[in-house]
């Protein structure tokens, strides 16, 4: 799961190193990046109750438990649940998600599937009319590029008695690439931090 975002993260951070800047009882502050380069470099700061990420991929603040390192100490990311713990994130993003054209188109398709009549229950004329309606909707949706356009289209669409009156129940957002990247980075930083501690203990 999330293999595409993980592959991109690994490519972007192939030469990254973890540098521990401060590590005390209550505060951990570290840099994850390539030496001498700001590209895709991030800073992670952990203090009781919060984990803050800043740097080239945006700023995110998570809050859940006293030990946020332990909270994120997982083998794989959990975007949905971890997104609920976001206290701050880049503008336009909510719980790590943003509106997207692809998600909007998928939501429209799901809405049609759930709200149109079963073709087997229609006579020939009604079936042709429904096929024409679906083609009209897909043609119009293909031209929608932005959330504001989508909201206007949903609000104004009317074809006989068919409306998108309960479309608000459908999710037209998807996790942003940067948010998924940040989650992979947190997991990787904790993994490398634990390795450093094990080596020091040995």
C-alpha positions in Angstrom: 0.0 0.0 0.0 1.2 3.5 -0.8 3.9 2.0 -2.9 3.9 4.8 -5.4 4.5 7.5 -2.8 7.1 5.3 -1.1 9.0 4.8 -4.3 9.1 8.6 -4.9 10.2 9.2 -1.4 13.1 6.7 -1.7 14.2 8.3 -4.9 14.1 11.8 -3.5 16.0 10.8 -0.4 18.5 8.3 -1.8 21.4 10.4 -0.5 19.8 11.7 2.7 21.4 11.3 6.1 20.0 11.7 9.6 21.7 14.3 11.7 20.7 14.5 15.4 21.0 18.2 16.4 19.6 17.9 19.9 18.5 14.9 21.9 17.4 15.5 25.5 14.9 14.0 27.9 12.1 16.3 26.5 13.3 17.5 23.1 14.6 15.8 20.0 15.6 17.9 17.0 17.1 16.5 13.9 17.7 17.1 10.2 17.0 14.6 7.4 18.7 15.6 4.2 21.7 15.5 1.9 24.8 17.2 3.2 25.2 20.6 1.8 21.9 20.6 -0.1 18.5 22.1 0.9 16.6 20.0 -1.6 14.0 17.7 0.1 15.7 18.5 3.4 13.4 18.5 6.5 13.8 19.2 10.2 11.8 17.2 12.7 11.3 18.5 16.2 9.7 16.4 18.9 8.6 17.7 22.3 6.0 16.3 24.7 2.7 16.0 22.9 3.8 17.3 19.5 5.9 16.4 16.4 6.7 19.3 14.1 8.1 18.9 10.5 9.5 21.9 8.7 11.6 22.3 5.6 11.5 21.9 1.8 8.3 19.8 1.8 6.1 22.1 3.9 5.3 22.5 7.6 3.2 20.0 9.5 2.4 19.7 13.2 1.0 16.5 14.7 -0.3 16.1 18.2 -1.6 13.0 20.0 0.5 11.5 22.8 3.3 12.5 25.0 5.8 10.5 23.1 5.1 11.2 19.4 8.1 9.2 18.4 6.5 6.1 19.8 3.2 7.1 18.1 4.8 7.1 14.7 7.1 4.1 15.3 5.4 1.9 12.6 6.5 -0.1 9.6 4.0 1.6 7.2 2.2 4.9 7.1 -1.4 5.4 8.2 -2.5 8.6 6.3 -6.1 8.5 7.4 -5.6 8.1 11.1 -2.5 10.2 11.3 -4.2 13.0 9.4 -6.7 13.3 12.2 -3.8 14.2 14.5 -2.8 17.2 12.4 -2.8 20.5 14.2 -1.3 22.6 11.4 -0.6 21.9 7.7 0.0 23.8 4.5 -2.8 26.2 3.3 -5.5 24.5 1.3 -4.9 21.1 2.8 -7.2 19.5 5.3 -6.2 16.3 7.2 -3.5 15.9 4.6 -6.0 16.1 1.7 -6.9 18.4 -1.1 -9.6 18.5 -3.8 -8.5 16.8 -7.0 -10.0 16.4 -10.4 -9.5 12.6 -10.4 -11.2 12.3 -7.0 -14.1 14.4 -8.2 -14.5 12.3 -11.3 -14.5 9.1 -9.3 -17.1 10.6 -6.9 -19.3 11.5 -9.8 -19.0 8.0 -11.2 -19.9 6.5 -7.8 -22.8 8.9 -7.5 -24.2 7.8 -10.9 -23.8 4.1 -9.9 -25.7 4.7 -6.7 -28.4 6.9 -8.0 -29.3 5.8 -11.5 -31.8 3.1 -12.3 -30.7 -0.4 -13.0 -30.6 -0.8 -16.8 -32.4 -4.1 -16.5 -35.4 -2.3 -15.0 -35.6 0.1 -17.9 -37.4 -0.2 -21.2 -35.5 0.6 -24.4 -36.4 4.2 -24.6 -35.6 4.9 -20.9 -32.3 3.0 -21.3 -31.3 5.2 -24.2 -32.1 8.3 -22.3 -30.1 7.2 -19.3 -27.1 6.4 -21.5 -27.3 9.8 -23.0 -27.5 11.4 -19.6 -24.3 9.5 -18.4 -22.5 10.6 -21.6 -23.5 14.2 -21.1 -22.4 14.2 -17.4 -19.0 12.6 -18.2 -18.4 15.0 -21.0 -19.1 18.0 -18.8 -17.1 16.6 -15.8 -14.1 16.1 -18.1 -14.0 19.9 -18.6 -13.9 20.7 -14.8 -10.5 21.6 -13.6 -10.9 23.4 -10.2 -12.9 22.9 -7.0 -14.8 26.1 -7.6 -15.9 24.9 -11.0 -16.9 21.6 -9.6 -19.0 23.1 -6.8 -20.8 25.3 -9.3 -21.4 22.4 -11.7 -22.8 20.2 -9.0 -25.1 23.1 -7.7 -26.4 24.0 -11.2 -26.7 20.6 -12.8 -30.3 19.5 -13.6 -31.6 17.1 -16.2 -35.2 16.4 -15.8 -35.6 15.1 -12.2 -32.0 14.0 -11.9 -30.0 16.2 -9.6 -26.8 16.0 -7.6 -28.6 17.1 -4.5 -26.9 14.7 -2.1 -23.4 14.8 -3.7 -22.1 16.5 -0.6 -21.9 13.0 1.0 -19.1 12.1 -1.5 -15.4 12.7 -0.9 -13.7 14.7 -3.7 -10.3 14.9 -2.0 -7.2 12.7 -2.0 -4.0 12.7 0.1 -1.5 15.2 -1.3 1.9 13.9 -2.5 3.7 16.1 0.0 1.7 14.8 2.9 2.4 11.2 2.0 6.1 12.1 1.5 6.2 13.6 5.0 4.7 10.5 6.6 7.3 8.3 4.9 10.0 10.7 6.1 8.8 10.5 9.7 8.8 6.7 9.7 12.2 6.6 8.1 13.7 9.2 10.5 12.5 7.2 13.5 13.8 4.0 12.0 17.3 5.5 11.5 17.2 7.2 14.9 16.5 3.8 16.5 19.4 2.3 14.6 21.8 5.0 15.8 20.7 4.4 19.4 21.2 0.7 19.0 24.7 1.2 17.6 25.5 3.6 20.5 24.3 1.2 23.1 26.4 -1.6 21.5 
